[in-house]
Amino acid sequence: IQNLIKYLNLFFLTVSGLKAEHTDMYRCKIEVFYPPPYLSLTGNGTLIHVLGETPTHDIRMLRCMSTH
């Protein structure tokens, strides 16, 4: 992960240099420590299917929605 950006209730992260063996189901996990009570939330998942290696200058964006 190169960077993580929060905008309103969305989180964006950038990944690069993916290879075919990175194809998998990825889930977003958010832990809210404050304000109490503690919450641990896990998303439904996003399937990332990589057909080949991506150049390092390619940007792939994933979105994880937050209710907080």
C-alpha positions in Angstrom: 0.0 0.0 0.0 1.5 3.3 -1.1 -1.0 5.7 0.5 -4.4 5.7 2.3 -6.8 8.6 1.9 -10.1 9.2 3.7 -12.6 11.5 2.0 -16.0 11.9 3.6 -17.0 8.3 4.5 -14.8 6.6 1.9 -11.3 5.3 2.2 -9.1 5.0 -0.9 -5.8 3.1 -1.0 -3.3 2.7 -3.8 -1.5 -0.5 -4.6 1.0 -1.2 -7.4 3.4 -3.8 -8.7 0.7 -6.5 -8.6 1.4 -9.9 -10.1 -1.0 -12.7 -11.2 -0.3 -14.6 -7.9 -1.9 -11.6 -6.0 -5.3 -12.4 -7.5 -7.5 -13.0 -4.5 -10.5 -11.8 -2.5 -9.5 -8.8 -0.3 -11.5 -7.5 2.6 -11.4 -4.2 4.3 -11.3 -4.2 8.1 -11.9 -1.1 10.1 -11.4 -0.8 13.8 -13.0 2.2 15.6 -11.3 2.9 19.0 -12.8 6.3 19.7 -15.5 7.2 20.6 -16.4 4.1 22.6 -17.6 1.5 22.3 -14.9 -0.3 20.3 -16.1 -1.5 16.9 -14.5 -4.0 14.5 -16.1 -3.9 11.0 -15.2 -6.1 8.0 -16.3 -5.5 4.4 -17.9 -8.1 2.1 -14.7 -8.2 0.0 -13.4 -7.2 -3.4 -12.1 -9.7 -5.9 -8.9 -8.4 -7.5 -8.0 -10.4 -10.6 -4.5 -9.6 -11.9 -3.8 -10.8 -15.4 -0.1 -9.9 -15.4 2.4 -7.7 -13.6 1.4 -4.0 -13.4 4.1 -1.3 -13.8 5.0 0.6 -10.7 3.5 3.8 -12.1 0.1 2.2 -12.5 -2.4 3.1 -9.8 -5.1 0.7 -8.6 -7.8 2.2 -6.4 -9.9 0.3 -3.9 -12.8 1.7 -2.0 -13.8 0.8 1.5 -17.0 2.5 2.7 -17.2 3.5 6.4 -20.4 4.2 8.4 -18.4 6.4 10.8 
